[in-house]
Amino acid sequence: MTALNLTNVCKSFGSVEVLKDINLTVEEGEFVVFVGPSGCGKSTLLRVIAGLEDATKGTVNIGGTVVNSIPPAKRGIAMVFQSYALYPHLSVRDNMALCLKQEKQPKLVIEERVNKAVRMLDLGAYIDRRPSDLSGGQRQRVAIGRAIVREPKLFLFDEPLSNLDAALRMNTRIEIAELHRTLSASMIYVTHDQTEAMTLADKIVVLRDGRVEQVGSPMELYNNPANQFVAGFLGSPAMNFLTKAPLSIPKNGALGIRPEHLRATKGGRIKGTVTHVERLGGDTNLLVSTAQQEALTVRIFGQDGTRVGEEIELDFDDHAAFAFDHEKQRVFAGHG
Ligand SMILES: Nc1ncnc2c1ncn2[C@@H]1O[C@H](COP(=O)(O)OP(=O)(O)OP(=O)(O)O)[C@@H](O)[C@H]1O
């Protein structure tokens, strides 16, 4: 069954059109990530699905029911916010149980579901604490627990890791992936972080300026971007775009080459000077200024001894390069 179906969804605030004709399907059990630059409409789309905003046009169908006129609490969804949104005066247990109490669920059911979520999220030691006595990561786990106990048809996450530091982000990311495997639930997750998108998603939806640019599995989008925006958005360091000779480049277009596909080699077609070296341990990133004054990033083996100021010759396999036309769309003739 389909968990979510969006048909021609539009959303305007006054005269500003924020979502433009969004069509999207989320299959049951799928982990779908909305990704895109700040202001592209990710959160608004999630809020329209949740019912916190009304769609100006189009239909929102959750689990086979059109929910446009159904209030958020009755849509069978649970949302986890960046800000946790916990009740400060309630304990962890009561924060998690509150929604079920409001639904007038039997006491035994509440206890069972809360205990199960507590075990799943390893929150046993904190059950009687208030949110103010928890770390950011623990608070976010409580917020996730509060969503789990509702046993929703669809989980919605709005940048849930943004307030956590780098190490905790990675741990919590893994926990969310494990949770998805355990619950086999349908999940939609909003982030502007492409690492989160690549590592968590079954399916990534790349949004830009209120429109869907491309939908696909992480590696589909990485290996087969439909346009220059998607190509440049996914991948770290980002794809290089060359626009000047001596290479064969579409008229007024660009040639895209990922940093890991460039290699230093004598007689290479791209000549340049190393302007900066970033040693990350396992990898090293070289910033190179080409003879045509274009900046390139090259990812090489971490132990390489290249220094700033060195002359360098670079090359790549032609089949690893992507050609984009003057409208930034992918061109397949001759490349890719
Ligand atoms: N209530 C509102 N009234 C007017 N404009 C709004 C409202 N909510 C959002 N917008 C506008 O809609 C656009 C999309 O906002 P949204 O928060 O969905 O973007 P986002 O992709 O989630 O961005 P970010 O990654 O920065 O959170 C922005 O230009 C924003 O200013």
The ligand as a Gaussian input file, in Angstrom:
#p B3LYP/6-31G(d) Opt

LIG

0 1
 N        4.075000      31.256000       7.573000
 C        4.766000      31.754000       6.532000
 N        4.436000      32.934000       5.979000
 C        5.102000      33.439000       4.913000
 N        6.149000      32.812000       4.328000
 C        6.536000      31.638000       4.840000
 C        5.876000      31.047000       5.971000
 N        6.497000      29.852000       6.248000
 C        7.488000      29.739000       5.335000
 N        7.523000      30.788000       4.493000
 C        8.452000      30.993000       3.369000
 O        8.402000      29.862000       2.562000
 C        9.680000      29.541000       2.031000
 C       10.014000      28.099000       2.360000
 O       10.221000      27.977000       3.764000
 P       10.564000      26.581000       4.442000
 O       10.700000      26.813000       5.901000
 O        9.589000      25.569000       3.988000
 O       11.970000      26.266000       3.785000
 P       13.033000      25.145000       4.176000
 O       13.450000      24.542000       2.880000
 O       12.470000      24.234000       5.200000
 O       14.211000      26.025000       4.760000
 P       15.238000      25.735000       5.979000
 O       16.147000      24.645000       5.513000
 O       15.947000      27.047000       6.118000
 O       14.410000      25.375000       7.172000
 C       10.652000      30.538000       2.622000
 O       10.891000      31.545000       1.676000
 C        9.907000      31.083000       3.828000
 O       10.271000      32.403000       4.078000

